[in-house]
Amino acid sequence: MKALSIKQPWAALILSEGKNVENRRRGTDYRGHLLIHAPQKVDETTPFGVIEPSGTGVILGVVTLVNCTKVVSSEWHEQGMVGWYLKDPIVFAKAIPWRGQLWLFDVPADELQELM
């Protein structure tokens, strides 16, 4: 399954608070289920406060990536960026420890099942 590392608190906002766009400099042709991984490094420039340490270095949930576009149609989409439009967020009952990578990366389904 494909996964994407998104710094906290943005990962939590996508899964729990209705943030339906991830802003990136470039898009992808991939569409479908996308695991949300929160890397160890936290974005401390946001006004959303400190994230618990248990919320980093883990896969937190899954969303569906439905579109990548520069056409802004969400309050979360930053002008000039490619908006990765997301829907149907599901937070896992238990965070799954995982080492992230840059860009989209693969998480083998059998390894994921073992850890769930």
N, CA, C and O atoms as a printed pandas DataFrame, in Angstrom:
     atom_number atom_name residue_name chain_id  residue_number  x_coord  y_coord  z_coord
0              1         N          MET        A               1    0.852   -1.167    0.000
1              2        CA          MET        A               1    0.000    0.000    0.000
2              3         C          MET        A               1    0.903    1.237    0.000
3              4         O          MET        A               1    1.959    1.231    0.634
4              5         N          LYS        A               2    0.499    2.287   -0.701
5              6        CA          LYS        A               2    1.255    3.528   -0.759
6              7         C          LYS        A               2    1.102    4.302    0.554
7              8         O          LYS        A               2    0.064    4.244    1.212
8              9         N          ALA        A               3    2.159    5.022    0.912
9             10        CA          ALA        A               3    2.147    5.840    2.126
10            11         C          ALA        A               3    2.828    7.172    1.837
11            12         O          ALA        A               3    3.614    7.296    0.898
12            13         N          LEU        A               4    2.509    8.164    2.663
13            14        CA          LEU        A               4    3.088    9.491    2.545
14            15         C          LEU        A               4    3.384   10.014    3.942
15            16         O          LEU        A               4    2.522    9.982    4.820
16            17         N          SER        A               5    4.609   10.496    4.144
17            18        CA          SER        A               5    4.969   11.112    5.423
18            19         C          SER        A               5    4.521   12.565    5.426
19            20         O          SER        A               5    4.819   13.329    4.508
20            21         N          ILE        A               6    3.799   12.928    6.477
21            22        CA          ILE        A               6    3.299   14.290    6.656
22            23         C          ILE        A               6    3.587   14.682    8.098
23            24         O          ILE        A               6    3.134   14.018    9.030
24            25         N          LYS        A               7    4.341   15.763    8.279
25            26        CA          LYS        A               7    4.715   16.191    9.618
26            27         C          LYS        A               7    3.484   16.489   10.476
27            28         O          LYS        A               7    2.450   16.943    9.987
28            29         N          GLN        A               8    3.639   16.218   11.769
29            30        CA          GLN        A               8    2.626   16.636   12.720
30            31         C          GLN        A               8    2.732   18.146   12.896
31            32         O          GLN        A               8    3.846   18.663   12.809
32            33         N          PRO        A               9    1.683   18.869   13.131
33            34        CA          PRO        A               9    0.342   18.396   13.435
34            35         C          PRO        A               9   -0.525   18.168   12.202
35            36         O          PRO        A               9   -1.698   17.818   12.332
36            37         N          TRP        A              10    0.036   18.362   10.998
37            38        CA          TRP        A              10   -0.747   18.259    9.770
38            39         C          TRP        A              10   -1.340   16.872    9.580
39            40         O          TRP        A              10   -2.481   16.748    9.135
40            41         N          ALA        A              11   -0.581   15.819    9.911
41            42        CA          ALA        A              11   -1.101   14.453    9.762
42            43         C          ALA        A              11   -2.357   14.259   10.607
43            44         O          ALA        A              11   -3.349   13.705   10.133
44            45         N          ALA        A              12   -2.314   14.714   11.852
45            46        CA          ALA        A              12   -3.474   14.582   12.737
46            47         C          ALA        A              12   -4.644   15.416   12.235
47            48         O          ALA        A              12   -5.795   14.991   12.341
48            49         N          LEU        A              13   -4.369   16.589   11.695
49            50        CA          LEU        A              13   -5.438   17.443   11.174
50            51         C          LEU        A              13   -6.132   16.786    9.977
51            52         O          LEU        A              13   -7.343   16.924    9.805
52            53         N          ILE        A              14   -5.370   16.083    9.161
53            54        CA          ILE        A              14   -5.954   15.374    8.020
54            55         C          ILE        A              14   -6.861   14.251    8.498
55            56         O          ILE        A              14   -7.959   14.067    7.973
56            57         N          LEU        A              15   -6.407   13.512    9.480
57            58        CA          LEU        A              15   -7.157   12.334    9.922
58            59         C          LEU        A              15   -8.307   12.649   10.866
59            60         O          LEU        A              15   -9.279   11.896   10.925
60            61         N          SER        A              16   -8.211   13.757   11.610
61            62        CA          SER        A              16   -9.211   13.997   12.660
62            63         C          SER        A              16   -9.946   15.327   12.590
63            64         O          SER        A              16  -11.001   15.482   13.204
64            65         N          GLU        A              17   -9.411   16.274   11.862
65            66        CA          GLU        A              17   -9.972   17.628   11.940
66            67         C          GLU        A              17  -10.464   18.183   10.607
67            68         O          GLU        A              17  -10.708   19.384   10.497
68            69         N          GLY        A              18  -10.612   17.342    9.607
69            70        CA          GLY        A              18  -11.204   17.796    8.354
70            71         C          GLY        A              18  -10.273   18.481    7.375
71            72         O          GLY        A              18  -10.748   19.082    6.411
72            73         N          LYS        A              19   -8.952   18.415    7.585
73            74        CA          LYS        A              19   -8.026   18.974    6.597
74            75         C          LYS        A              19   -8.046   18.036    5.392
75            76         O          LYS        A              19   -7.534   16.919    5.459
76            77         N          ASN        A              20   -8.634   18.492    4.300
77            78        CA          ASN        A              20   -8.842   17.621    3.145
78            79         C          ASN        A              20   -7.845   17.829    2.009
79            80         O          ASN        A              20   -8.021   17.292    0.915
80            81         N          VAL        A              21   -6.800   18.611    2.273
81            82        CA          VAL        A              21   -5.784   18.857    1.244
82            83         C          VAL        A              21   -4.399   18.814    1.873
83            84         O          VAL        A              21   -4.164   19.391    2.934
84            85         N          GLU        A              22   -3.490   18.122    1.202
85            86        CA          GLU        A              22   -2.072   18.181    1.541
86            87         C          GLU        A              22   -1.411   18.982    0.436
87            88         O          GLU        A              22   -1.538   18.633   -0.738
88            89         N          ASN        A              23   -0.707   20.049    0.785
89            90        CA          ASN        A              23   -0.069   20.927   -0.190
90            91         C          ASN        A              23    1.349   20.451   -0.485
91            92         O          ASN        A              23    2.157   20.255    0.423
92            93         N          ARG        A              24    1.634   20.270   -1.763
93            94        CA          ARG        A              24    2.952   19.814   -2.215
94            95         C          ARG        A              24    3.381   20.661   -3.412
95            96         O          ARG        A              24    2.566   21.342   -4.034
96            97         N          ARG        A              25    4.662   20.603   -3.715
97            98        CA          ARG        A              25    5.182   21.340   -4.871
98            99         C          ARG        A              25    4.863   20.627   -6.184
99           100         O          ARG        A              25    4.818   21.254   -7.243
100          101         N          ARG        A              26    4.644   19.327   -6.111
101          102        CA          ARG        A              26    4.310   18.564   -7.323
102          103         C          ARG        A              26    3.247   17.530   -6.997
103          104         O          ARG        A              26    3.036   17.157   -5.843
104          105         N          GLY        A              27    2.589   17.086   -8.047
105          106        CA          GLY        A              27    1.524   16.102   -7.890
106          107         C          GLY        A              27    2.009   14.694   -8.164
107          108         O          GLY        A              27    3.205   14.443   -8.314
108          109         N          THR        A              28    1.063   13.790   -8.226
109          110        CA          THR        A              28    1.337   12.396   -8.535
110          111         C          THR        A              28    0.177   11.863   -9.367
111          112         O          THR        A              28   -0.940   12.374   -9.287
112          113         N          ASP        A              29    0.445   10.844  -10.154
113          114        CA          ASP        A              29   -0.612   10.189  -10.922
114          115         C          ASP        A              29   -1.351    9.157  -10.080
115          116         O          ASP        A              29   -2.410    8.671  -10.475
116          117         N          TYR        A              30   -0.788    8.820   -8.909
117          118        CA          TYR        A              30   -1.403    7.811   -8.053
118          119         C          TYR        A              30   -2.743    8.310   -7.513
119          120         O          TYR        A              30   -2.868    9.468   -7.115
120          121         N          ARG        A              31   -3.737    7.430   -7.502
121          122        CA          ARG        A              31   -5.034    7.691   -6.866
122          123         C          ARG        A              31   -5.412    6.434   -6.095
123          124         O          ARG        A              31   -5.151    5.320   -6.547
124          125         N          GLY        A              32   -6.016    6.612   -4.950
125          126        CA          GLY        A              32   -6.436    5.462   -4.162
126          127         C          GLY        A              32   -6.062    5.615   -2.705
127          128         O          GLY        A              32   -5.776    6.717   -2.236
128          129         N          HIS        A              33   -6.067    4.488   -1.986
129          130        CA          HIS        A              33   -5.772    4.506   -0.560
130          131         C          HIS        A              33   -4.333    4.944   -0.311
131          132         O          HIS        A              33   -3.414    4.564   -1.037
132          133         N          LEU        A              34   -4.162    5.751    0.731
133          134        CA          LEU        A              34   -2.871    6.325    1.053
134          135         C          LEU        A              34   -2.705    6.327    2.570
135          136         O          LEU        A              34   -3.447    6.999    3.286
136          137         N          LEU        A              35   -1.725    5.567    3.045
137          138        CA          LEU        A              35   -1.429    5.566    4.473
138          139         C          LEU        A              35   -0.822    6.909    4.861
139          140         O          LEU        A              35   -0.028    7.480    4.114
140          141         N          ILE        A              36   -1.199    7.403    6.027
141          142        CA          ILE        A              36   -0.642    8.661    6.529
142          143         C          ILE        A              36    0.378    8.340    7.607
143          144         O          ILE        A              36    0.038    7.812    8.666
144          145         N          HIS        A              37    1.636    8.667    7.326
145          146        CA          HIS        A              37    2.749    8.442    8.240
146          147         C          HIS        A              37    3.166    9.780    8.845
147          148         O          HIS        A              37    3.309   10.771    8.129
148          149         N          ALA        A              38    3.358    9.808   10.145
149          150        CA          ALA        A              38    3.845   11.000   10.835
150          151         C          ALA        A              38    5.318   10.769   11.187
151          152         O          ALA        A              38    5.618    9.941   12.047
152          153         N          PRO        A              39    6.239   11.485   10.539
153          154        CA          PRO        A              39    7.659   11.279   10.821
154          155         C          PRO        A              39    8.041   11.816   12.203
155          156         O          PRO        A              39    7.239   12.464   12.874
156          157         N          GLN        A              40    9.272   11.537   12.611
157          158        CA          GLN        A              40    9.762   11.995   13.912
158          159         C          GLN        A              40    9.800   13.520   14.006
159          160         O          GLN        A              40    9.519   14.089   15.061
160          161         N          LYS        A              41   10.144   14.171   12.909
161          162        CA          LYS        A              41   10.265   15.627   12.918
162          163         C          LYS        A              41    8.880   16.284   12.876
163          164         O          LYS        A              41    8.037   15.932   12.051
164          165         N          VAL        A              42    8.662   17.238   13.774
165          166        CA          VAL        A              42    7.386   17.948   13.903
166          167         C          VAL        A              42    7.532   19.345   13.305
167          168         O          VAL        A              42    8.584   19.972   13.436
168          169         N          ASP        A              43    6.481   19.831   12.651
169          170        CA          ASP        A              43    6.460   21.196   12.129
170          171         C          ASP        A              43    6.111   22.132   13.279
171          172         O          ASP        A              43    4.952   22.229   13.682
172          173         N          GLU        A              44    7.113   22.813   13.797
173          174        CA          GLU        A              44    6.913   23.674   14.964
174          175         C          GLU        A              44    6.486   25.090   14.585
175          176         O          GLU        A              44    6.339   25.947   15.457
176          177         N          THR        A              45    6.289   25.339   13.298
177          178        CA          THR        A              45    5.901   26.680   12.851
178          179         C          THR        A              45    4.398   26.863   12.774
179          180         O          THR        A              45    3.924   27.928   12.378
180          181         N          THR        A              46    3.637   25.837   13.147
181          182        CA          THR        A              46    2.181   25.916   13.048
182          183         C          THR        A              46    1.572   26.414   14.350
183          184         O          THR        A              46    2.195   26.293   15.405
184          185         N          PRO        A              47    0.382   26.964   14.296
185          186        CA          PRO        A              47   -0.283   27.469   15.507
186          187         C          PRO        A              47   -1.073   26.400   16.259
187          188         O          PRO        A              47   -1.898   26.735   17.109
188          189         N          PHE        A              48   -0.839   25.134   15.968
189          190        CA          PHE        A              48   -1.687   24.083   16.516
190          191         C          PHE        A              48   -1.137   23.416   17.766
191          192         O          PHE        A              48   -1.759   22.486   18.279
192          193         N          GLY        A              49    0.001   23.857   18.271
193          194        CA          GLY        A              49    0.513   23.309   19.520
194          195         C          GLY        A              49    1.398   22.092   19.352
195          196         O          GLY        A              49    1.725   21.680   18.239
196          197         N          VAL        A              50    1.772   21.534   20.479
197          198        CA          VAL        A              50    2.693   20.401   20.527
198          199         C          VAL        A              50    1.929   19.089   20.358
199          200         O          VAL        A              50    0.840   18.915   20.905
200          201         N          ILE        A              51    2.511   18.185   19.604
201          202        CA          ILE        A              51    1.916   16.861   19.393
202          203         C          ILE        A              51    2.622   15.871   20.318
203          204         O          ILE        A              51    3.838   15.933   20.499
204          205         N          GLU        A              52    1.857   14.974   20.890
205          206        CA          GLU        A              52    2.419   13.938   21.769
206          207         C          GLU        A              52    3.496   13.144   21.023
207          208         O          GLU        A              52    3.349   12.881   19.829
208          209         N          PRO        A              53    4.583   12.756   21.717
209          210        CA          PRO        A              53    5.633   11.954   21.069
210          211         C          PRO        A              53    5.114   10.658   20.454
211          212         O          PRO        A              53    5.682   10.184   19.470
212          213         N          SER        A              54    4.056   10.074   21.001
213          214        CA          SER        A              54    3.513    8.834   20.444
214          215         C          SER        A              54    2.896    9.054   19.069
215          216         O          SER        A              54    2.599    8.093   18.359
216          217         N          GLY        A              55    2.703   10.311   18.692
217          218        CA          GLY        A              55    2.119   10.632   17.398
218          219         C          GLY        A              55    3.139   10.855   16.308
219          220         O          GLY        A              55    2.806   11.391   15.251
220          221         N          THR        A              56    4.394   10.448   16.545
221          222        CA          THR        A              56    5.422   10.587   15.521
222          223         C          THR        A              56    6.148    9.261   15.334
223          224         O          THR        A              56    6.195    8.423   16.235
224          225         N          GLY        A              57    6.711    9.093   14.141
225          226        CA          GLY        A              57    7.403    7.847   13.825
226          227         C          GLY        A              57    6.448    6.683   13.647
227          228         O          GLY        A              57    6.812    5.526   13.857
228          229         N          VAL        A              58    5.205    7.005   13.251
229          230        CA          VAL        A              58    4.164    5.982   13.160
230          231         C          VAL        A              58    3.239    6.220   11.967
231          232         O          VAL        A              58    3.138    7.332   11.448
232          233         N          ILE        A              59    2.570    5.149   11.548
233          234        CA          ILE        A              59    1.474    5.258   10.594
234          235         C          ILE        A              59    0.218    5.422   11.427
235          236         O          ILE        A              59   -0.077    4.591   12.286
236          237         N          LEU        A              60   -0.524    6.495   11.176
237          238        CA          LEU        A              60   -1.675    6.846   12.002
238          239         C          LEU        A              60   -3.015    6.414   11.415
239          240         O          LEU        A              60   -3.971    6.186   12.157
240          241         N          GLY        A              61   -3.092    6.301   10.093
241          242        CA          GLY        A              61   -4.372    5.988    9.472
242          243         C          GLY        A              61   -4.257    5.954    7.968
243          244         O          GLY        A              61   -3.166    5.849    7.407
244          245         N          VAL        A              62   -5.413    6.044    7.324
245          246        CA          VAL        A              62   -5.469    5.951    5.871
246          247         C          VAL        A              62   -6.518    6.927    5.342
247          248         O          VAL        A              62   -7.524    7.193    6.000
248          249         N          VAL        A              63   -6.269    7.450    4.156
249          250        CA          VAL        A              63   -7.215    8.313    3.441
250          251         C          VAL        A              63   -7.286    7.823    2.000
251          252         O          VAL        A              63   -6.545    6.921    1.607
252          253         N          THR        A              64   -8.176    8.416    1.219
253          254        CA          THR        A              64   -8.235    8.157   -0.212
254          255         C          THR        A              64   -7.782    9.414   -0.935
255          256         O          THR        A              64   -8.356   10.488   -0.749
256          257         N          LEU        A              65   -6.753    9.279   -1.760
257          258        CA          LEU        A              65   -6.278   10.385   -2.590
258          259         C          LEU        A              65   -7.121   10.393   -3.857
259          260         O          LEU        A              65   -7.086    9.438   -4.633
260          261         N          VAL        A              66   -7.883   11.474   -4.070
261          262        CA          VAL        A              66   -8.819   11.517   -5.189
262          263         C          VAL        A              66   -8.381   12.437   -6.321
263          264         O          VAL        A              66   -8.846   12.285   -7.451
264          265         N          ASN        A              67   -7.479   13.403   -6.033
265          266        CA          ASN        A              67   -7.078   14.329   -7.091
266          267         C          ASN        A              67   -5.832   15.085   -6.671
267          268         O          ASN        A              67   -5.576   15.278   -5.483
268          269         N          CYS        A              68   -5.062   15.508   -7.658
269          270        CA          CYS        A              68   -3.942   16.430   -7.461
270          271         C          CYS        A              68   -4.145   17.556   -8.474
271          272         O          CYS        A              68   -4.221   17.310   -9.678
272          273         N          THR        A              69   -4.233   18.796   -7.977
273          274        CA          THR        A              69   -4.533   19.911   -8.866
274          275         C          THR        A              69   -4.027   21.224   -8.284
275          276         O          THR        A              69   -3.832   21.347   -7.075
276          277         N          LYS        A              70   -3.818   22.201   -9.160
277          278        CA          LYS        A              70   -3.498   23.556   -8.715
278          279         C          LYS        A              70   -4.752   24.413   -8.579
279          280         O          LYS        A              70   -4.696   25.540   -8.085
280          281         N          VAL        A              71   -5.892   23.864   -9.025
281          282        CA          VAL        A              71   -7.158   24.587   -8.922
282          283         C          VAL        A              71   -7.621   24.546   -7.463
283          284         O          VAL        A              71   -7.884   23.475   -6.917
284          285         N          VAL        A              72   -7.716   25.710   -6.849
285          286        CA          VAL        A              72   -8.061   25.795   -5.428
286          287         C          VAL        A              72   -9.563   25.646   -5.232
287          288         O          VAL        A              72  -10.353   26.416   -5.778
288          289         N          SER        A              73   -9.948   24.638   -4.441
289          290        CA          SER        A              73  -11.366   24.466   -4.125
290          291         C          SER        A              73  -11.556   24.030   -2.666
291          292         O          SER        A              73  -12.551   23.395   -2.318
292          293         N          SER        A              74  -10.585   24.385   -1.828
293          294        CA          SER        A              74  -10.653   24.097   -0.393
294          295         C          SER        A              74   -9.913   25.190    0.359
295          296         O          SER        A              74   -8.924   25.734   -0.132
296          297         N          GLU        A              75  -10.393   25.506    1.542
297          298        CA          GLU        A              75   -9.715   26.502    2.375
298          299         C          GLU        A              75   -8.316   26.042    2.780
299          300         O          GLU        A              75   -7.482   26.873    3.139
300          301         N          TRP        A              76   -8.044   24.748    2.730
301          302        CA          TRP        A              76   -6.746   24.187    3.103
302          303         C          TRP        A              76   -5.740   24.234    1.951
303          304         O          TRP        A              76   -4.550   24.005    2.166
304          305         N          HIS        A              77   -6.198   24.525    0.736
305          306        CA          HIS        A              77   -5.328   24.519   -0.444
306          307         C          HIS        A              77   -4.625   25.865   -0.560
307          308         O          HIS        A              77   -5.275   26.901   -0.698
308          309         N          GLU        A              78   -3.289   25.847   -0.506
309          310        CA          GLU        A              78   -2.497   27.068   -0.631
310          311         C          GLU        A              78   -2.323   27.430   -2.103
311          312         O          GLU        A              78   -1.959   26.588   -2.924
312          313         N          GLN        A              79   -2.588   28.684   -2.418
313          314        CA          GLN        A              79   -2.431   29.193   -3.783
314          315         C          GLN        A              79   -1.016   28.917   -4.277
315          316         O          GLN        A              79   -0.050   29.150   -3.551
316          317         N          GLY        A              80   -0.887   28.421   -5.514
317          318        CA          GLY        A              80    0.407   28.160   -6.129
318          319         C          GLY        A              80    0.962   26.767   -5.848
319          320         O          GLY        A              80    1.934   26.349   -6.477
320          321         N          MET        A              81    0.359   26.056   -4.921
321          322        CA          MET        A              81    0.804   24.698   -4.604
322          323         C          MET        A              81   -0.103   23.683   -5.310
323          324         O          MET        A              81   -1.204   24.017   -5.746
324          325         N          VAL        A              82    0.375   22.451   -5.413
325          326        CA          VAL        A              82   -0.461   21.370   -5.920
326          327         C          VAL        A              82   -1.193   20.786   -4.712
327          328         O          VAL        A              82   -0.569   20.311   -3.763
328          329         N          GLY        A              83   -2.506   20.829   -4.763
329          330        CA          GLY        A              83   -3.313   20.285   -3.679
330          331         C          GLY        A              83   -3.585   18.817   -3.917
331          332         O          GLY        A              83   -4.128   18.431   -4.951
332          333         N          TRP        A              84   -3.202   18.002   -2.947
333          334        CA          TRP        A              84   -3.536   16.584   -2.973
334          335         C          TRP        A              84   -4.847   16.463   -2.225
335          336         O          TRP        A              84   -4.866   16.548   -0.997
336          337         N          TYR        A              85   -5.937   16.266   -2.934
337          338        CA          TYR        A              85   -7.269   16.238   -2.330
338          339         C          TYR        A              85   -7.560   14.853   -1.755
339          340         O          TYR        A              85   -7.439   13.835   -2.437
340          341         N          LEU        A              86   -7.945   14.848   -0.487
341          342        CA          LEU        A              86   -8.108   13.627    0.294
342          343         C          LEU        A              86   -9.537   13.498    0.804
343          344         O          LEU        A              86  -10.208   14.499    1.056
344          345         N          LYS        A              87   -9.997   12.256    0.954
345          346        CA          LYS        A              87  -11.322   12.040    1.545
346          347         C          LYS        A              87  -11.310   10.738    2.336
347          348         O          LYS        A              87  -10.352    9.967    2.279
348          349         N          ASP        A              88  -12.387   10.511    3.071
349          350        CA          ASP        A              88  -12.616    9.276    3.832
350          351         C          ASP        A              88  -11.489    8.929    4.803
351          352         O          ASP        A              88  -10.972    7.812    4.757
352          353         N          PRO        A              89  -11.093    9.860    5.686
353          354        CA          PRO        A              89  -10.016    9.538    6.635
354          355         C          PRO        A              89  -10.454    8.491    7.655
355          356         O          PRO        A              89  -11.573    8.528    8.167
356          357         N          ILE        A              90   -9.561    7.573    7.934
357          358        CA          ILE        A              90   -9.777    6.551    8.959
358          359         C          ILE        A              90   -8.555    6.547    9.873
359          360         O          ILE        A              90   -7.431    6.341    9.416
360          361         N          VAL        A              91   -8.779    6.774   11.156
361          362        CA          VAL        A              91   -7.704    6.726   12.148
362          363         C          VAL        A              91   -7.616    5.294   12.658
363          364         O          VAL        A              91   -8.622    4.707   13.053
364          365         N          PHE        A              92   -6.412    4.736   12.648
365          366        CA          PHE        A              92   -6.225    3.386   13.173
366          367         C          PHE        A              92   -6.382    3.394   14.690
367          368         O          PHE        A              92   -6.021    4.368   15.350
368          369         N          ALA        A              93   -6.915    2.318   15.236
369          370        CA          ALA        A              93   -7.096    2.194   16.687
370          371         C          ALA        A              93   -5.750    2.219   17.400
371          372         O          ALA        A              93   -5.651    2.669   18.541
372          373         N          LYS        A              94   -4.721    1.737   16.723
373          374        CA          LYS        A              94   -3.380    1.694   17.293
374          375         C          LYS        A              94   -2.403    2.201   16.237
375          376         O          LYS        A              94   -2.397    1.723   15.103
376          377         N          ALA        A              95   -1.572    3.183   16.624
377          378        CA          ALA        A              95   -0.548    3.687   15.705
378          379         C          ALA        A              95    0.468    2.575   15.432
379          380         O          ALA        A              95    0.778    1.774   16.314
380          381         N          ILE        A              96    0.977    2.538   14.203
381          382        CA          ILE        A              96    1.899    1.488   13.787
382          383         C          ILE        A              96    3.297    2.081   13.622
383          384         O          ILE        A              96    3.511    2.908   12.736
384          385         N          PRO        A              97    4.249    1.671   14.459
385          386        CA          PRO        A              97    5.610    2.200   14.314
386          387         C          PRO        A              97    6.154    1.884   12.923
387          388         O          PRO        A              97    6.088    0.748   12.453
388          389         N          TRP        A              98    6.692    2.917   12.277
389          390        CA          TRP        A              98    7.206    2.727   10.907
390          391         C          TRP        A              98    8.173    3.849   10.593
391          392         O          TRP        A              98    7.980    4.992   11.007
392          393         N          ARG        A              99    9.208    3.508    9.861
393          394        CA          ARG        A              99   10.169    4.517    9.414
394          395         C          ARG        A              99    9.690    5.075    8.079
395          396         O          ARG        A              99    9.469    4.321    7.131
396          397         N          GLY        A             100    9.532    6.377    8.002
397          398        CA          GLY        A             100    9.048    7.012    6.784
398          399         C          GLY        A             100   10.127    7.195    5.742
399          400         O          GLY        A             100   11.294    6.868    5.962
400          401         N          GLN        A             101    9.719    7.722    4.609
401          402        CA          GLN        A             101   10.623    8.015    3.507
402          403         C          GLN        A             101   10.138    9.283    2.827
403          404         O          GLN        A             101    9.035    9.765    3.084
404          405         N          LEU        A             102   10.979    9.811    1.960
405          406        CA          LEU        A             102   10.568   10.956    1.169
406          407         C          LEU        A             102    9.636   10.495    0.059
407          408         O          LEU        A             102    9.752    9.383   -0.455
408          409         N          TRP        A             103    8.713   11.373   -0.294
409          410        CA          TRP        A             103    7.774   11.139   -1.383
410          411         C          TRP        A             103    6.865    9.966   -1.042
411          412         O          TRP        A             103    6.776    9.573    0.121
412          413         N          LEU        A             104    6.184    9.400   -2.046
413          414        CA          LEU        A             104    5.336    8.226   -1.836
414          415         C          LEU        A             104    6.238    7.013   -1.639
415          416         O          LEU        A             104    7.247    6.856   -2.327
416          417         N          PHE        A             105    5.863    6.159   -0.695
417          418        CA          PHE        A             105    6.624    4.936   -0.496
418          419         C          PHE        A             105    5.662    3.779   -0.256
419          420         O          PHE        A             105    4.503    3.977    0.108
420          421         N          ASP        A             106    6.170    2.569   -0.468
421          422        CA          ASP        A             106    5.351    1.371   -0.330
422          423         C          ASP        A             106    5.501    0.758    1.055
423          424         O          ASP        A             106    6.604    0.667    1.595
424          425         N          VAL        A             107    4.378    0.340    1.618
425          426        CA          VAL        A             107    4.348   -0.429    2.858
426          427         C          VAL        A             107    3.747   -1.781    2.483
427          428         O          VAL        A             107    2.580   -1.851    2.097
428          429         N          PRO        A             108    4.533   -2.858    2.591
429          430        CA          PRO        A             108    4.007   -4.175    2.225
430          431         C          PRO        A             108    2.773   -4.543    3.050
431          432         O          PRO        A             108    2.788   -4.442    4.277
432          433         N          ALA        A             109    1.727   -4.961    2.387
433          434        CA          ALA        A             109    0.455   -5.261    3.042
434          435         C          ALA        A             109    0.602   -6.343    4.102
435          436         O          ALA        A             109   -0.026   -6.260    5.157
436          437         N          ASP        A             110    1.425   -7.359    3.837
437          438        CA          ASP        A             110    1.582   -8.439    4.815
438          439         C          ASP        A             110    2.256   -7.941    6.095
439          440         O          ASP        A             110    1.872   -8.353    7.190
440          441         N          GLU        A             111    3.246   -7.069    5.975
441          442        CA          GLU        A             111    3.897   -6.504    7.166
442          443         C          GLU        A             111    2.937   -5.601    7.935
443          444         O          GLU        A             111    2.934   -5.593    9.166
444          445         N          LEU        A             112    2.137   -4.855    7.216
445          446        CA          LEU        A             112    1.157   -3.969    7.836
446          447         C          LEU        A             112    0.132   -4.795    8.625
447          448         O          LEU        A             112   -0.199   -4.454    9.761
448          449         N          GLN        A             113   -0.363   -5.865    8.029
449          450        CA          GLN        A             113   -1.357   -6.732    8.693
450          451         C          GLN        A             113   -0.803   -7.309    9.984
451          452         O          GLN        A             113   -1.516   -7.379   10.986
452          453         N          GLU        A             114    0.469   -7.725    9.974
453          454        CA          GLU        A             114    1.091   -8.302   11.166
454          455         C          GLU        A             114    1.111   -7.311   12.326
455          456         O          GLU        A             114    0.990   -7.707   13.486
456          457         N          LEU        A             115    1.262   -6.036   12.021
457          458        CA          LEU        A             115    1.414   -5.027   13.064
458          459         C          LEU        A             115    0.085   -4.463   13.548
459          460         O          LEU        A             115    0.033   -3.804   14.587
460          461         N          MET        A             116   -0.993   -4.715   12.804
461          462        CA          MET        A             116   -2.290   -4.147   13.170
462          463         C          MET        A             116   -2.988   -4.964   14.253
463          464         O          MET        A             116   -4.092   -4.617   14.673
